[in-house]
Structures are given as C-alpha cells and as structure tokens.
Amino acid sequence: MSDAIKHECGIAMVRLKKPLQYYKDKYGTAFYGVNKMYLLMEKQHNRGQDGAGLASIKFNVEPGTRYISRVRSNESQPIQDIFGKINKRINGVFEENPDKVDDVEWQEENVPYLGNLFLGHVRYGTFGGNSIENVHPFLRQSNWKHQSLIVAGNFNMTNSKQLLNDLIELGQHPKESTDTVTILEKIGHFLQSEVSDLYLKAKEEGFNKKDASPYIEEHLDIQRILKRSAKNWDGGYAMAGMLGHGDAFVLRDPSAIRPAFFYEDDEVVVVASERPVIQTAFNVDIDSIKEIERGHALIIKKNGQTSMLPILEQRPKKACSFERIYFSRGSDASIYKERKNLGKYVFPEVLKSIDNDIENSVFSYIPNTAETSFFGMMEAAEDVLNQQKTDAILAGGGKLSKEKVTEILSKRPRFEKIAIKDAKLRTFITDDSSRDDLVAHVYDITYGVVKPTDNLVIIDDSIVRGTTLKKSIIKILDRLNPKKIVVVSSAPQIRYPDCYGIDMAKINEFIAFKAALELLKETNQYNIVDEVYQKCKQQENSEDKDVVNYVKEIYAPFTDEEISAKIAQMLKTEEIKAEVEVIFQPVSELHKACPDNLGDWYFTGDYPTDGGHRVVNQAFINFYEGSDARAY
C-alpha cells in the first residue's frame, strides 16, 4: 500500500519424523531440516523485518550435551544474518573435523542446529521495542528437558496488563510486561504444574527420579496445559511452542484472526503462516495443506503422533481480511483470485466516476502490491468495453462499413505502467526538514501516455493515513496533466485501530477519521466528539464484555460517499490542477471477494473479541486527551 504499515509476524515449524540418516541418504544432507527452515522463513520475509530467530532441538543426545540451539538477530537483514551465523558455526565444526562430514551419528551429537525439531520466526514489533531481547523465539530453560520451553508467535494480546496481573496473582515476578513474556511465563507455569502432578503419579507407581522423566514426557498432557494457559487470552494469535524433550504445538485463536497452515506426510510435519510457502518449500499440492482449526492446537508428540485438539471454545470465524488484501503473499491460489475480484468488484464505482468513458481513461496501479487488483480491474474494464462495442455494432443495424466495424473492434482499454517506486531514494530520506520536498520524488512517472482530456485511474491496496498520496503520489500524477485523477482503494475506509497485530493502533492517524471530524465541524455536529469521549470514559472501568464501541457514532451522521468526498478534498492541495476523486471498496463487496476472511473490524468497528471494543474506546480517549500512548 502507498501508506506503509508494518506487516505481521510469521512462524515456521518443521518436525522431522525420520532419523537424520534417512534425510542424508535420500536428500544428500542431514541438514534437510535447516535448509527447509531457511526456505520457510525467507519466503515469509514480507511478514516482518524487525528481527528473526530460529531454535532447534535434538532428541538423541547424551546428558551434558547441548540439545537446544537458538540464534536471533535484529540486524537490517535478520534472516540472512541468522543463517549466516548458523552456516559459520557448522562450517567451523567441519573444518576442525573434516573426517566427520559423512558421519551423521557424530554430527547429531556435536554439530549445532542439526536437530529433529525446528521453530523459526520473522518479526515486526507492535509491542515492546526492537532490541534483541524482544526477538522470538523466547526460551524458558530448565535442567529438566520437559520443562524447557521455547515459544514464538504471530500475535497481539489486547489484555497484556491483565495477563501480567494474572502472573503476579500466581506469585510470580515477571521481568517484563510484554505480551510475549507474559504468554511464555503463563504456559511455563502450567507446564511446571503438570510436571509436578505427573511426578507424584510416577513416584506412586514406583519410579525413581531418573526414570520419572521419560514417564513424564510420555504422559505430558499438552492439551490440558494450553487450556489452562490460554483461558484468559484476548487477541489474535498463532502461538507455536516446543518443549525440550521434543513435544511441540501450534495454537490458533478462537476467531481464526491470525493464519496458520500445516502439512504432514511420513517424513515431516510443517507449519507456516502462509500456505504457498509450504507448497513452494516442499513441492506439495495445495489440497494436502490444511488450516489449523480456530480454537484448536496442532499437537506433535515426541513419538511423532500428531493430533488436532480443541483448546478454547470457538467463536465465529473472523479471519483477518487484510491478509487477503495485502499482507499474505499473492502467490496463494485463493488470495490471487480474491485480489483480482477486489479490483473487479470496485470497478462499477470507477465507471460512474469516469462517466463510462473508458476510451478517454488511463488505468494503472500504485504500488506494486496493488498489481493483482489492477488485473481484476482490467478484466472488468475489458468486459464493459466489449459490451459497448457490441452495442455500437448492433446499433448499426448491419449497415456499418468494414472499416467502421474494424474501428469499433480495435478499441482497447488503456492500461499503463504510470509510476515506478525509487526504493533507493526512499531509504535516503531521513532528515525531517527536507523530507516533504524529497518524498514528492519517491516515484518516477511515465510521460507521454496521458492526454489533457484523459481521466487517470490509479488503484491502491488501501488508504490508511493518506500521507504519501498527498505529499507525493497525487502531485506526481498531476504533472501528467490529466483532466481527473481517480484514486481507487481495493479496501474499504480504514476507520478503527487494529489490536491484533497490524501497526494501526492510533485512530487519529487515519484519513477517514480526520475526514469525519472535518465533516462534524462543517455540519455543526462536533458536539458528538465530546459526547463520545464522555461515553468512552464512563466505560473505562467496565469489564471488556460490557464495553460498547461508541466511536461508531463519529461516522454515523455521514454516508461512505460523503466521507470519501471529504478525503479527496483533503488530499488535493492548492497546486493540484486536476479534479481529484477517491473511491473505496464497499464492505459488502469486500466480503463477496473474500468470503472466508470476514474479519473487518478496522473498517466496521465490529471487533471479534471483547478486548477490541475496549481498545478502540481507549484509542479515542487518547486522541481526545492528546496522548500518544498505545491503546493496549
């Protein structure tokens, strides 16, 4: 999207079900798991570049030998950095022991990161800083393998403060208040509790302390641990974890807000945040990859047994629609089709804007991530123009000359590559005092294809703040001297903050919110702002289940079209000569295009969890009081 918002996090897990010698014999390397993890993480680098981490667990090593390896990075290219470190460590071992290159049994005992179970993470931080301490996976280590816990996730909790207080009530003293730490410690607490119960049972059955460990590992009830741990979680999450002895799990939130897919055969179990990543890395058919069910956990025991077990009561499915609009890679078969439909379904509004004049309109897209929606808009434009051609030929009643028919049939919609982003220039812009002047040149434009009588239609994924549109894109498009600039958003108006992992926490930054405030002023209804603030303040101490999203009242007096018109007016500066219009996808058409991802709270204010309503009210309170604090 032209207004950059940071992506969500991505997870990757690989569980090798065969001995390492099997992969050496079949694939030529015992590092099959490490190689696949690199692919899974690199193919998800779009989900976050603030940090990356990988952890591996060895199953078959003697006590006194390191069985957990972990590496994390918050460098500018974190995935490359961590795998560079891994390769350096591995190559160093082989340089010292060249005779062990083909000795898998020795390698398993002595080479780091050569494991049976792997967990990787790519991160964008929405809570906590970007220091290395905040990079996943997180490790809670113990001398008992079954109490060593590694956690990584794609998640955001709306009730981090409550989760912190829950730990304090348990008698703990958490070292941080981030939701990652509170989640790790919560699971760790109930893991310890489960282990204690099993140890007592083992003693009753006559096991000594040493022999009790295998008994505990075999009988450890991951489902029970997760049920107790996740009882009060409120948020969107795909939470992955590994225990030191070899059990693993991935838990998905009850509304399926955050995505998680898995694949299993007789060699591996694989989990990733995106389906085509698994398809590409393992060359498997799309139908063999399944979604982890909402409110369920995929549990992989050390013995290789895999099960999908219920953890939390399922809520209505509200999978994040932004995954389909923008975040997930467009190479997924379903997402590609849905993004094309987004362009297709918004086209009737575009047609109205240009008075059905396709012949004198140029169509393009910005930025590159809007290309697929542009293809859908192209198809819709071609369909309309073909109908216009048919009507023109039929109107001739069979009396048209061959030349005239040829002229009619030769008409094509004018699709052009209008703007090209100059990525190097963008990275150069660091000084605030010169930013506005330089940002206007972030995009290069194609001259000579737009006439003064043309409409210029540009489709974008979505419009969040409108800053780049106002300071750069519309200005450079106006240099082409079109009659009219039509900016089309394949997403609806973003009106409400996200609290489940997308970096859209501050309501006062949204162009749609600013437009609504301007309309309230112009229509002498600004008292609604004060009334909404009072209603939000009155709910500050209410339980989440009782909180109402009163911020909806800010938008209620106006139609979508009125807000869109005000946005267009706000984006057009004095020096812009062309008429400017902004068109947004209707919510109804979004649902039609993406029928399985109905999570639309940032457009409608209908949050899938109780905590979401508290967050939106707090975001409004922060705006009203002039606070820059986060709402969760």
Salt bridges, closest charged atoms under 4 A:
GLU8 OE1 - ARG47 NH2 3.01
GLU8 OE2 - ARG258 NH2 2.79
GLU42 OE2 - HIS45 ND1 3.38
ASP81 OD2 - LYS85 NZ 3.35
ASP102 OD1 - LYS24 NZ 2.98
ASP103 OD2 - LYS100 NZ 3.98
ASP166 OD2 - LYS186 NZ 3.79
GLU185 OE1 - ARG140 NE 2.89
GLU194 OE1 - ARG224 NE 2.75
ASP197 OD2 - ARG224 NH2 3.85
ASP247 OD2 - HIS245 NE2 3.02
ASP247 OD2 - LYS301 NZ 2.69
GLU264 OE2 - LYS17 NZ 2.83
GLU267 OE2 - LYS26 NZ 2.59
GLU274 OE2 - ARG47 NH1 2.78
GLU291 OE1 - ARG252 NH1 2.84
GLU291 OE2 - LYS317 NZ 3.63
GLU293 OE1 - HIS296 NE2 3.50
GLU323 OE2 - ARG47 NH2 2.71
GLU323 OE2 - ARG258 NH2 3.91
ASP332 OD2 - ARG275 NE 2.79
GLU338 OE1 - ARG324 NE 2.74
GLU349 OE2 - LYS352 NZ 3.41
GLU359 OE1 - LYS411 NZ 3.58
GLU379 OE2 - LYS340 NZ 2.44
GLU379 OE1 - LYS344 NZ 3.40
GLU407 OE2 - LYS404 NZ 3.70
ASP432 OD1 - ARG435 NE 3.39
ASP436 OD1 - LYS471 NZ 2.98
ASP454 OD2 - ARG414 NH2 2.64
ASP454 OD1 - LYS451 NZ 3.52
ASP478 OD2 - LYS577 NZ 3.44
GLU518 OE2 - LYS521 NZ 3.68
GLU522 OE2 - LYS566 NZ 2.36
GLU540 OE1 - LYS537 NZ 2.98
GLU543 OE1 - LYS545 NZ 3.99
ASP544 OD1 - ARG614 NE 2.80
ASP546 OD1 - LYS545 NZ 3.36
GLU553 OE1 - LYS535 NZ 3.06
ASP560 OD1 - ARG495 NH2 2.95
GLU575 OE2 - LYS475 NZ 3.41
GLU579 OE2 - LYS484 NZ 3.86
GLU581 OE1 - LYS484 NZ 2.74
ASP600 OD2 - HIS591 NE2 2.89
ASP606 OD1 - LYS552 NZ 2.45
GLU625 OE2 - LYS537 NZ 3.26
ASP628 OD1 - LYS506 NZ 2.92
